Structure formats: C-alpha cells, structure tokens
C-alpha cells in the first residue's frame, strides 16, 4: 500500500506538477490549496506525510503546523521560497 501524503500548495500549476512527480514515485497524493482547508482534510485523509508551503491563503504554514502538531504525529515537510535562517528555525520550532 503506498504512503499517503497531503500536499498543501496554493500555486495550482506547481501543486499539479509536484503531485504528478510524487504519484510517479508511488505516493497517494491529496491536495489542498489553502491552509484552513488543509486543517480540515488532515483528519479525513490521515496522511503519512504533510508537504506544505509556508505562504498559504486562509492560514499560513507556520500557523497550520502549530495548530495540528498536538493531534498529528506524522512527518511535516515545509517547502518555501523563504530563505532566511529565521524562517527555517521557525519551521522547526512549530514542529516541521
């Protein structure tokens, strides 16, 4: 059975391309384009992994990570164009 992941990305073409690549590597992929929607999908999808952007509409990735970390024990990978050390440290601080 393939691992399931929830891809949380607001850039639709990037989300589609990333999902296609992950599916070609035998992942089952669900997609959310907003942080607030993703929060609701996590319980429904029960993913093994979250792959999320930081800059999301509805709820940013840092806030989403902080909110779900107490109830979601899976892995969280953040991908972002932000390149400052403080953003990377913030990601670790909130549970990624």
C-alpha positions as CSV (number, residue, x, y, z in Angstrom):
1,X,0.0,0.0,0.0
2,X,1.5,3.4,-1.0
3,X,2.2,6.1,1.6
4,X,-0.4,8.8,1.6
5,X,0.6,12.4,1.7
6,X,-1.3,15.7,1.7
7,X,0.3,18.4,-0.5
8,X,-0.6,21.9,0.7
9,X,0.3,24.4,-2.0
10,X,-1.6,27.4,-3.3
11,X,0.2,27.6,-6.6
12,X,-2.1,25.4,-8.7
13,X,0.4,24.5,-11.5
14,X,3.2,23.8,-9.0
15,X,0.8,21.7,-6.9
16,X,-0.2,19.7,-10.0
17,X,3.4,19.2,-11.1
18,X,4.5,18.2,-7.7
19,X,1.6,15.8,-7.2
20,X,2.4,14.2,-10.6
21,X,6.0,13.6,-9.6
22,X,5.0,12.2,-6.3
23,X,2.5,9.9,-7.8
24,X,5.1,8.6,-10.3
25,X,7.1,7.6,-7.2
26,X,4.0,5.6,-5.9
27,X,2.7,8.0,-3.4
28,X,-1.0,8.5,-3.0
29,X,-1.5,12.3,-3.1
30,X,-4.3,14.5,-1.8
31,X,-4.1,18.3,-2.5
32,X,-5.2,21.3,-0.5
33,X,-4.7,24.8,-1.8
34,X,-5.5,26.7,1.5
35,X,-4.1,26.2,5.0
36,X,-7.6,26.4,6.6
37,X,-8.9,23.7,4.2
38,X,-5.9,21.5,4.8
39,X,-6.5,21.6,8.5
40,X,-9.9,20.0,7.9
41,X,-8.5,17.5,5.4
42,X,-5.9,16.1,7.7
43,X,-8.4,14.1,9.8
44,X,-10.2,12.9,6.7
45,X,-7.1,11.9,4.7
46,X,-5.0,10.7,7.6
47,X,-1.8,11.3,5.6
48,X,1.6,9.7,6.5
49,X,3.3,12.9,5.5
50,X,2.4,16.6,5.0
51,X,4.2,18.6,2.4
52,X,3.3,22.2,2.8
53,X,4.1,25.7,1.6
54,X,4.6,28.4,4.2
55,X,2.8,31.2,2.4
56,X,-0.7,30.0,2.1
57,X,-4.1,31.7,2.0
58,X,-6.5,31.1,4.8
59,X,-3.8,30.0,7.3
60,X,-0.1,30.2,6.8
61,X,2.1,27.1,7.0
62,X,3.6,28.1,10.4
63,X,0.2,28.6,12.0
64,X,-1.1,25.4,10.4
65,X,1.8,23.4,11.7
66,X,1.5,24.9,15.2
67,X,-2.3,24.1,15.3
68,X,-2.1,20.5,14.1
69,X,1.1,19.4,15.8
70,X,-0.7,18.3,19.0
71,X,-3.0,16.0,17.1
72,X,-0.9,15.0,14.1
73,X,2.1,12.8,14.8
74,X,3.2,12.3,11.2
75,X,6.1,14.0,9.4
76,X,5.8,17.5,8.1
77,X,8.0,18.9,5.3
78,X,7.8,22.6,4.6
79,X,8.8,23.8,1.2
80,X,9.1,27.5,0.6
81,X,10.8,30.3,-1.3
82,X,11.7,31.9,2.1
83,X,15.4,31.5,2.6
84,X,16.2,33.3,5.8
85,X,17.6,31.3,8.7
86,X,14.8,32.7,11.0
87,X,12.1,31.1,8.7
88,X,13.9,27.7,8.8
89,X,14.2,27.9,12.6
90,X,10.6,28.9,12.9
91,X,9.6,25.8,10.9
92,X,11.5,23.6,13.3
93,X,10.1,25.5,16.3
94,X,6.4,24.8,15.2
95,X,7.0,21.2,14.5
96,X,8.2,20.6,11.0
